[in-house]
Amino acid sequence: MANKIQIKKFLEKKQQDAKIKLNEMESQEVNEAVISFISTHESDIKKIKILLGSLDRVFDGFISMVNKYETAVYKSEYSNAPGNRIDGLIRFFNGSNIKEYFAITEVKKIEVKYKKLREESYATYDNLIALCQANNAADSVKILENLGFDISEIEVKKEECTALVTNIDVSKLFIVKEDK
């Protein structure tokens, strides 16, 4: 037999499930936006990689020459040493770090969109939890069932309570990826 506490826990779990789903959807869209950004600028990135590779070879040649003639000792252990900076740039353009260094416009739009969706989803679940807490368990289960929840996990235990009416936007409860 379910009671209001079990119904609340059920809804809190569903709220967490919605949060996880929104985070997954946001992550996927962000990754797609980064891939799109990289592919849009792919030819320039290739040019930079070629130039960095050439610069790295020239610099290595210079270090070899200095070592050969023993005119100096290259202090490569310092993180800001030129060779380390070149290596860092090569890793930057070979890796997926680009989104860390560029505020990609599309990524920012996606983040704003999902922030709003999360806020709306949380608020809607909070309203639904409050509504169910204001009703008895049997009525709460009926409300959830009418909204489209699979209530098979919840059994009704008869309780008495006063009812409140509030608007519940079902689209904020079940997170589904929209087709583009």
ABEGO torsion letter per residue (X at the ends): XBBAAAAAAAAAAAAAAAAAAAAAAAAAAAAAAAAAAAAAAAAAAAAAAAAAAAAAAAAAAAAAAAAAAGABBBBAABAABAAAAAAAAAAAAABAAAAAABBBAAAAAAAAAAAAAAAAAAAAAAAAAAAAAABBAAAAAAAAAAAGBBAAABBBBBBBBBBBBBBBBAAAABBBBBBX
